[in-house]
Amino acid sequence: MRLLLISDTHLPKRAKHLPGPLLAELPRADVVFHAGDWVDTATLDLLERLSSRLIGVYGNNDGPELRARLPETAYAELGGLRWGVIHETGPAQGRETRCAARFPDLDVLVFGHSHIPWDTTAPSGLRLLNPGSPTDRRRQPYCTYMTATVDDGRLGDVRLHELPARTG
């Protein structure tokens, strides 16, 4: 099973559209995760249309229309792993301990908010993944997203993709 992880698209405030390389990944993904801060409903509509399966949540910048359509936290069992998606997990310091305590039944937690890519494993075994942002790099050198695979209860090939700089 191939996964695509994105967050913090902030359209149309941070960019006018999703980057081409990210859009090219959509048909290859069995499941697309979006960890919030969509900002516009058009992006949600687009991903619902182009994704085989979309698991998304709302973020702190998402208004009433998005909050009416998306949960604050989403859960799924995929390929023998228990997944959760949430926008915000708090400060980086202590994140693994905090998230492991809050989500003791999960194997993987996808989150966003910081626009800073993150891939760590808590002592409990909980894997924490933040794909960064494909449209707003903030203090990062690149805009980013992640892909991964799940096979027989194992998460593999977790990869951070750096996007080329926007022109124009």
N, C-alpha and C positions, 0 to 999 in steps of 0.2 A: 504494500500500500504506500503510495507516494503522497506526501503532505506538503502544503505550502503555508507558511506562517507569515502574516503581515500584521502591522499595527500602525496607528497614528498616521493615517493617510491625509487627514486635514484638508480635504478637497472642498471647495476650490481655493481655500485661503493660502495654502503653502505651495500649491501647484495647480495647474489647470486640469491635468489628467494624470492617470497612473502611468508610470514609465512602461515603454514597450517591452523590455525584457521581463518585467513582472507580468504583464498581460499575456506574454507568450507562455508563461508557466501554468496559467490557469487550466488549459485543456489537458495538461499532463498530470494534474493533481487529482487524486481520488477524493481528498478532503482539503478544504481551505479553511484556515483559522484566521480570524481578524479580532485582535485584542483591543478594539475600541478607538475612539476619537476619529470617527468617520467624517464628521461635521455635516456632510450633506447626504440626503437620502438617495441621490442618484448613484453614488458609489455602492451603497447597499443593493440597490436594484440591479446594477451592473454585475456585481459579484454573485447575486442570487441567480441571475440569468446564465452566467458563464461557468459557474462552478457545478461539479457533480454533486458535491455536498458542501455546504457552508455552515461553519460554527462560529458565531460572532457574539460580541457583547458590546454594550455601550460604554463610552468613556466620559470623562468629566467635561469635555467640550461638546458633547452630543446633546441636542435639544429634545423637546418633547416628542417630536415625530419619531426619532430614532429610539428613544427610550420606550415608546409604545410598541415598537417592533422587536426589540432586542432585550435580553435579560442582562442583569448586572454581572452575573456569573453563569457560565454554561458548563455542562458536564457531558461527557460521552465516553463510551467504551469502544476503542478502536484497536483491532489487531491484538486483542488480549491485554491491552494497557488501559488504565483508567486515567482520563484526561480531564483537566479543568482549564477554563479560560477566564481571565479577569483583567481589567484594565490596569489597576493600580495596586502595588504591593507595599508601598511605603519606601523608606530610605534603603539604600544599598546595604548599609551596615546592619547586620542581623537578619537580612532577608531570608536566608535559608532556614534559620531556626523558626522565624515567625511564620513562614509559609508552611513548613512541615507541621507546625502545631495547628494551624488553621485548616489545613487540608490533609489530615492524616490518612485518608483513604485513596489519595491520588498517587499515580506513578509519574505523571508529567503535568506541569502547570505552565501554560502559555500566558504571558502578560505583556504589557506595554507601558505607556505613559512617559517614560524617561527619554525615549528616542535613542537610548544607549543599548546596543546589543549585549545580551547576557546569556551565558550558558554555564550553569553550575549544577552540582548535585549536592543536596543537603545530606547530612549524616544519616538521616532516615532512609535515603535512597530516592527521595523526590527530586526529579530533574526539573530545573527552572530554565525556561527559554523565553527570551525577549528578542524578537527579530529586528528591533530598531524601527526606523521609519523609511519608507521608500520615497518620501517627498520632502522631508524636513530633517536634515542631518544634525541640526543644532551644533553642538561642539564636536561632532564626529567628523572624520575625514571624508566619509562617504554616506550616502543614503543606502539603506540595506533592507533585505528581507531574508528569510530562511527557507530551506527545504529540508526534508527528512524522509526517512522510510520507516515503516513498521513491518516486521515480519515475524510471525510466530511468537508474539509477546515481547519482542525486542525492538527497541528504538535504535536506529542506525543511520549512518550517513547524514548526520546533522551538519548542515553546511550554511554558512553565512555568505550571502551574495552581495557584493558591492556593486552599486549601480553607477554608470558613467555620469559625469556632471551634466546637468541640463544645459541646453543651449537655447538662447532666445527667450 
